[in-house]
Amino acid sequence: MPRLPPDASALLYLKQPQLTPDLCERLLAFNREYQTKGFRYFAYLKLMWEKRYPGKTFPGLCAEVDSISGEMRPLEEQRVWGWGDTRALGIWCYFLMKGRISDEEVTLDVEGDAVTINLKAFYSDYCRHIYRCLRERMELCGGRIPFLADVETNRPSDDPRNLKTHEGEMTSTDIFAINAFFQYGLWQDDTESIELGERILDDCLRAGVENRFVNHLTRQRSFEHTHGVLMVCVGAVVDTLKAIDLIDTRYDVMKDRLVRAGRWALDQFCGHHWDPHLGWFSEYLHPVDKTPFEDSNGHIVCDPGHTAEGVGFFAEYLNWLPDPESTSFRFGKDNTTEALQDILLFVHEHGYAAAGVMFKNIDLKTMKGIAESIRPDVQSTTAPWWNVRECAAAAIKLYQLTGDPRMWEIYQKAFNAAYQNYPNRSIGGLMVQNLDAFTLEPVPIFPATGNLDPMHSPRAREREIEALERMEGVT
């Protein structure tokens, strides 16, 4: 069974009643080191692939590794994942702009060979490569990014998992492309890439409002209203706003458009999906009357990880709202923070299994986890790694904003759940993708994308770092 890496003694376990200056420094050092560990491992994967397949080029993010065994899949089974490429491009360009990927020489053991690279130069080249591959793939696909492409051709795979959409329909791949093209454009001062990001953002927001998204798992159009589409769009908006603030005033005029893009989504999240009277958060609503949607299995679903992720995005989004704000929207700077705290408290109280990890989905009628199919004869109530990472990022941001000790308690629980259960020595200390929520055994269900994800945990960790830096020396 994969478990903690050899340096597990360096992993923190939080049990302090409050954040002290000393603990803040320890958390910052821990998180920064973990970021570097990820940079080294994804570089190692690309170098390993190139050593195994000399003369070939992987047309995107090279991370076709099973998160449980750590084994690279046979070449004939490997695919290029649109989610992986767009997530990697977005987060790595942001890290390059922030200077998080250091300009230092590192030596990696690549299957017995010592290979020395400059991390910053390596990732700069990698991002340019992924961008070129994405643009080439879009040209081959009528301007869209397929869910899966073939390694040999960079063309859409003849694979039943590949999503097919009609005109006007969008997928989650498109949402992740928003941040990818914004961040690349800002990093490279590439107007064409920025304009592409703006166009895709507009298309995704309209499709989200009008329920024109195709679900990546069911491959069905979603006719019930989901907050997930708009929430992740706002996440891309927030990440772009932060990147603009990093550079200079050249893109300030774009900031107003980006801020406006998230206003309707904020009202939907806090004012409709969250019901303070019932004390629950619904993943899906009927699009007309905004009542909780009951699916064909009789479940009223809440995805606690999605919910926590949205809390974190909107907590950061408030930074760019004008104060005071003249608007007809129900939620703004004056009342959103309290609602977000209440929503996160709901996740904290109802989202976890007794074993201490967070369910993928719960039924609001019973507050119990919902099982997923692994095979027709096997089901598991799963707990993916990303949900506790997003919860930790949301909680520490709200703690930074409010000083509410309840947010510190939520942060500690999510932080401990992540680092005590998911790190896997077989993948360089990164996190296994999915556990059984009751047994804590790894399960072979990958959430959405089969390659190792370069974004969720590092992005959440960076948001933790940013919140901790604002409290450094003043806690």
C-alpha positions in Angstrom: 0.0 0.0 0.0 1.5 3.4 -0.9 1.8 5.7 2.1 3.9 8.5 3.4 7.2 9.1 1.7 10.6 8.3 3.3 10.9 11.8 4.8 7.5 11.4 6.5 9.0 12.8 9.7 9.2 16.1 8.0 5.4 16.2 7.4 3.6 18.5 9.7 0.7 17.4 11.9 -1.2 20.5 13.2 -2.9 20.5 16.6 -2.2 24.0 17.9 -5.1 26.1 19.1 -4.0 29.1 17.0 -1.5 30.2 14.5 1.7 31.6 16.1 4.5 33.4 14.4 6.8 30.4 14.8 4.2 28.0 13.4 3.5 30.4 10.5 7.2 30.3 9.6 7.2 26.5 9.8 4.2 26.2 7.6 5.7 28.6 5.0 8.9 26.6 4.9 7.0 23.3 4.6 4.8 24.5 1.8 7.6 26.1 -0.2 9.6 22.9 0.0 6.7 20.8 -1.0 6.2 23.1 -4.1 9.8 22.5 -5.1 9.3 18.7 -4.6 6.5 18.9 -7.2 8.6 20.9 -9.7 11.4 18.3 -9.5 9.0 15.4 -9.9 7.2 16.7 -13.0 10.5 17.5 -14.5 11.7 14.0 -13.7 8.7 12.5 -15.5 9.4 14.3 -18.7 13.0 13.4 -18.7 12.2 9.8 -17.9 9.8 9.6 -20.8 12.3 11.1 -23.2 14.9 8.6 -22.1 12.5 5.7 -22.6 11.4 6.9 -26.0 14.3 8.5 -27.7 13.5 10.6 -30.7 9.8 11.0 -29.7 8.1 14.1 -28.4 5.2 14.0 -26.0 2.8 16.7 -27.3 1.7 18.2 -23.9 2.0 17.4 -20.2 4.0 14.2 -19.8 2.5 12.6 -16.7 0.9 9.4 -17.7 1.6 7.7 -14.4 -0.6 5.7 -12.2 -0.9 7.6 -8.9 -1.1 4.4 -6.9 1.7 2.3 -8.3 3.8 5.1 -9.7 4.3 3.2 -12.9 4.2 4.9 -16.2 1.5 3.4 -18.5 2.6 1.5 -21.6 3.0 3.8 -24.6 0.0 2.3 -26.4 -2.2 3.2 -23.4 -0.9 6.8 -23.0 -3.0 9.7 -24.0 -2.7 13.5 -24.0 -5.3 15.0 -21.6 -6.7 18.4 -22.3 -7.3 19.0 -18.6 -3.7 18.1 -17.8 -2.2 20.4 -20.5 -4.4 23.4 -19.6 -4.0 23.0 -15.9 -0.2 22.7 -16.2 0.1 25.7 -18.5 -2.0 27.9 -16.2 -0.3 27.2 -12.9 3.2 26.9 -14.2 3.1 30.2 -16.0 1.8 31.8 -12.8 4.6 30.3 -10.8 7.1 31.6 -13.4 5.7 35.1 -13.1 5.9 34.9 -9.3 9.4 33.6 -9.3 8.3 30.4 -7.4 10.3 28.2 -9.8 13.8 29.1 -8.9 16.6 29.9 -11.3 18.8 27.1 -9.9 20.6 24.0 -11.2 19.2 20.7 -9.9 20.5 17.2 -10.6 17.9 14.5 -11.0 18.4 10.7 -11.0 16.7 9.6 -14.2 16.7 5.8 -14.1 20.4 5.7 -13.2 21.6 8.8 -15.1 22.4 12.0 -13.3 20.7 14.8 -15.3 21.3 18.4 -14.4 18.8 21.1 -15.4 18.0 24.7 -14.6 14.5 24.6 -13.1 13.4 28.0 -14.4 14.7 27.4 -17.9 13.2 23.9 -18.0 9.7 25.0 -17.1 9.9 28.1 -19.4 10.6 25.7 -22.3 8.0 23.3 -21.1 5.3 25.9 -21.0 6.1 27.2 -24.4 6.0 23.6 -25.7 2.6 22.9 -24.1 1.2 26.1 -25.5 2.4 25.3 -29.0 0.9 21.8 -28.7 -2.5 23.1 -27.5 -2.7 25.6 -30.3 -1.8 23.0 -32.9 -4.4 20.6 -31.4 -7.0 23.4 -31.6 -6.2 24.0 -35.3 -6.8 20.3 -35.9 -10.1 20.3 -34.0 -12.0 23.3 -35.3 -10.8 25.6 -32.5 -11.6 23.3 -29.6 -9.4 21.3 -27.2 -10.4 17.6 -27.1 -10.6 15.7 -23.8 -8.1 13.2 -25.1 -5.5 13.2 -27.9 -3.1 10.6 -29.3 0.5 10.9 -28.3 1.8 10.1 -31.9 -0.4 12.6 -33.7 -1.7 15.2 -31.3 -5.1 14.6 -32.9 -8.3 13.6 -31.0 -8.3 10.0 -29.8 -10.8 7.4 -31.0 -11.6 6.7 -27.4 -15.0 6.3 -25.8 -13.9 8.8 -23.0 -13.6 11.6 -25.6 -16.3 14.1 -25.3 -18.3 15.2 -28.3 -20.1 18.5 -28.1 -22.6 20.3 -30.3 -22.2 23.9 -31.3 -22.6 26.1 -28.2 -21.9 23.4 -25.7 -18.8 23.6 -23.5 -16.8 21.2 -21.3 -14.6 21.6 -18.3 -11.6 21.4 -20.6 -12.7 24.8 -21.9 -12.8 26.2 -18.4 -9.3 25.2 -17.6 -8.2 26.6 -20.9 -9.3 30.1 -19.7 -6.6 30.3 -17.1 -4.0 28.6 -19.4 -4.3 31.2 -22.1 -4.6 34.1 -19.8 -1.6 33.1 -17.8 0.5 32.3 -20.8 -0.5 35.6 -22.5 0.4 37.6 -19.4 3.7 35.8 -18.9 4.8 36.2 -22.6 2.9 39.5 -23.2 1.0 37.6 -26.0 -2.1 39.5 -26.9 -3.5 36.7 -29.1 -3.4 34.3 -26.1 -5.0 36.8 -23.8 -7.8 37.5 -26.3 -8.3 33.7 -26.7 -8.7 33.4 -22.9 -11.3 36.3 -22.9 -13.3 34.7 -25.6 -13.4 31.3 -23.9 -14.3 32.9 -20.6 -17.2 34.6 -22.2 -18.4 31.4 -23.9 -18.1 29.4 -20.7 -20.0 31.9 -18.6 -22.8 32.0 -21.1 -22.9 28.2 -21.3 -22.9 28.0 -17.5 -25.9 30.4 -17.2 -27.8 28.6 -20.0 -26.9 25.0 -18.9 -25.0 24.1 -22.0 -22.2 22.2 -20.4 -21.5 18.5 -21.2 -20.5 16.4 -18.1 -17.1 14.8 -18.5 -18.2 11.6 -16.7 -21.7 11.0 -17.9 -21.0 12.6 -21.3 -24.5 14.1 -21.0 -25.5 17.7 -21.3 -26.3 19.1 -17.8 -29.9 20.2 -17.7 -29.8 21.0 -13.9 -28.0 24.1 -12.9 -24.6 23.5 -11.4 -22.4 26.0 -9.5 -19.3 24.1 -10.5 -19.0 25.6 -14.0 -19.3 29.2 -12.8 -17.2 28.6 -9.7 -14.3 27.3 -11.7 -14.6 30.2 -14.1 -14.3 32.6 -11.2 -11.3 30.7 -10.1 -9.7 31.4 -13.5 -10.7 35.1 -13.1 -9.1 35.3 -9.6 -5.9 33.6 -10.8 -5.7 36.1 -13.7 -6.3 39.1 -11.5 -3.5 38.0 -9.3 -1.2 37.6 -12.2 -2.1 41.0 -13.5 -1.2 42.5 -10.1 2.1 40.7 -10.3 3.3 42.5 -13.4 2.4 46.1 -14.1 -0.5 48.4 -15.1 -0.6 47.3 -18.8 -3.6 45.1 -18.2 -5.5 47.2 -15.6 -8.3 48.0 -18.1 -8.9 44.2 -18.4 -9.4 43.9 -14.6 -12.7 45.6 -14.6 -14.1 43.2 -17.2 -12.8 40.3 -15.2 -14.3 41.5 -11.9 -17.7 42.0 -13.6 -17.6 38.5 -14.9 -17.8 37.0 -11.5 -20.7 39.0 -10.0 -23.6 36.8 -11.1 -21.7 33.7 -10.1 -21.2 35.0 -6.5 -24.9 35.6 -6.1 -25.7 32.2 -7.3 -23.2 30.5 -5.0 -24.1 32.3 -1.8 -27.8 33.1 -2.6 -29.1 30.0 -4.2 -26.9 26.9 -3.9 -26.4 27.8 -0.2 -29.6 27.6 1.8 -29.0 29.1 5.3 -32.5 28.0 6.5 -31.9 24.3 5.6 -28.2 24.7 6.5 -27.0 22.9 3.4 -25.3 23.5 0.0 -26.7 21.9 -3.1 -24.4 21.0 -6.0 -27.4 21.1 -8.5 -30.5 23.3 -8.7 -33.5 23.3 -11.0 -32.6 26.1 -13.4 -36.1 27.8 -13.2 -37.1 27.9 -9.6 -33.6 27.3 -8.1 -34.8 24.5 -5.8 -32.4 21.6 -4.9 -32.3 19.0 -7.7 -33.0 15.4 -6.8 -31.4 13.0 -9.3 -32.7 9.7 -10.7 -31.2 7.9 -7.7 -33.1 10.0 -5.2 -30.0 11.9 -4.1 -29.8 15.7 -3.5 -26.1 15.9 -4.1 -23.4 18.1 -2.4 -19.8 17.8 -3.6 -18.1 19.1 -0.4 -14.8 19.6 -2.3 -16.4 21.7 -5.0 -18.1 23.6 -2.3 -14.9 24.3 -0.4 -13.2 25.2 -3.7 -15.8 27.8 -4.5 -15.5 29.3 -1.0 -11.8 29.8 -1.5 -12.2 31.4 -4.9 -14.9 33.8 -3.8 -13.0 34.7 -0.6 -10.2 35.8 -2.8 -12.5 37.4 -5.4 -13.7 39.9 -2.8 -10.3 41.6 -2.9 -11.1 43.2 -6.3 -14.7 44.3 -5.6 -15.0 48.0 -5.2 -15.8 49.3 -1.7 -18.4 50.7 -1.4 -20.1 49.0 -4.3 -23.2 50.4 -6.2 -24.9 47.3 -7.5 -28.1 45.4 -7.5 -26.4 42.2 -6.6 -27.3 40.6 -3.2 -23.8 39.7 -2.2 -20.8 42.0 -1.9 -18.0 42.9 0.4 -20.3 43.6 3.3 -22.1 40.3 3.6 -20.2 37.6 1.6 -17.5 36.7 4.1 -20.0 35.6 6.7 -21.9 33.5 4.2 -18.7 31.9 3.0 -17.7 31.0 6.6 -21.1 29.4 7.1 -20.8 27.3 3.9 -17.3 26.1 4.9 -18.5 25.2 8.4 -21.2 23.1 6.7 -18.4 21.3 4.7 -16.4 20.8 7.9 -19.3 19.3 9.8 -20.8 17.1 7.1 -18.3 16.5 4.4 -16.0 14.1 6.2 -16.1 10.3 6.6 -15.5 8.9 10.1 -12.0 7.9 8.9 -11.1 11.5 8.5 -11.1 12.1 4.8 -13.6 14.1 2.7 -16.3 12.4 0.6 -16.4 13.1 -3.1 -20.2 13.4 -2.9 -22.8 13.3 -0.1 -26.6 13.1 -0.1 -28.1 16.1 1.6 -31.1 14.0 2.6 -29.0 11.6 4.7 -25.6 13.5 5.0 -24.0 10.2 4.0 -21.4 9.5 1.2 -22.5 8.4 -2.2 -20.8 5.4 -3.8 -19.3 5.4 -7.3 -18.8 2.5 -9.6 -15.2 1.2 -10.1 -16.5 -1.7 -12.2 -20.0 -3.0 -12.7 -19.6 -5.3 -9.8 -17.6 -3.0 -7.5 -18.5 0.3 -5.8 -16.6 2.6 -3.5 -17.5 5.7 -1.6 -14.5 7.8 -2.6 -12.4 10.6 -1.2 -10.2 12.3 -3.8 -7.1 14.2 -2.7 -8.0 17.5 -4.1 -11.0 18.3 -1.9 -9.1 18.5 1.4 -6.4 20.6 -0.4 -9.0 23.1 -1.6 -10.7 23.1 1.8 -7.4 24.0 3.5 -6.7 26.8 1.1 -10.2 28.2 1.6 -10.0 28.0 5.4 -6.6 29.7 5.8 -7.8 32.5 3.5 -10.9 33.1 5.6 -8.8 32.9 8.7 -6.5 35.5 7.3 -9.5 37.7 6.5 -11.4 37.3 9.8 -9.2 35.8 12.5 -12.1 33.5 13.3 -10.7 30.5 15.3 -13.3 28.2 13.6 -11.5 28.8 10.3 -8.2 27.7 11.9 -9.9 24.5 13.1 -11.2 23.8 9.6 -7.7 24.4 8.2 -6.0 22.1 10.6 -8.5 19.3 9.9 -8.2 19.6 6.1 -4.4 20.0 6.3 -4.0 16.9 8.5 -6.4 14.9 6.3 -4.3 15.6 3.3 -0.8 15.0 4.6 -1.5 12.1 6.8 -3.3 10.0 4.2 -2.4 10.9 0.6 1.4 11.4 0.1 2.8 8.5 -1.9 6.5 7.5 -2.0 5.9 5.9 -5.4 5.3 9.3 -7.0 7.9 11.4 -5.3 5.8 12.3 -2.3 3.0 13.7 -4.4 -0.6 12.6 -3.5 -2.4 9.5 -4.6 -5.6 10.6 -6.4 -8.3 8.7 -4.6 -9.0 6.7 -1.4 -11.9 4.7 -0.2 -13.5 7.0 2.3 -14.0 4.2 4.9 -11.0 2.0 4.6 -8.5 4.6 3.4 -7.3 2.1 0.8 -6.3 3.6 -2.6 -8.9 3.0 -5.2 -8.4 2.9 -9.0 -10.9 5.7 -9.8 -9.1 8.8 -11.1 -11.1 12.0 -10.8 -11.7 13.2 -14.3 -8.2 13.0 -15.7 -6.0 9.9 -15.7 -2.6 11.6 -15.7 -1.0 13.1 -12.6 -2.5 16.6 -12.0 0.0 19.4 -11.7 -2.6 22.0 -10.5 -5.0 21.3 -7.7 -2.6 20.7 -4.8 0.1 23.2 -5.9 -2.4 25.9 -6.5 -4.1 25.3 -3.2 -0.7 25.3 -1.5 0.2 28.6 -3.2 -3.0 30.1 -1.9 -2.0 28.9 1.6 1.4 30.5 1.2 -0.1 33.8 0.0 -2.5 33.9 3.0 0.3 32.9 5.5 2.6 35.6 4.0 0.0 38.2 4.8 -0.1 37.0 8.4 3.7 36.5 8.8 5.0 38.3 11.8 1.6 39.6 12.9 -0.1 36.4 14.1 
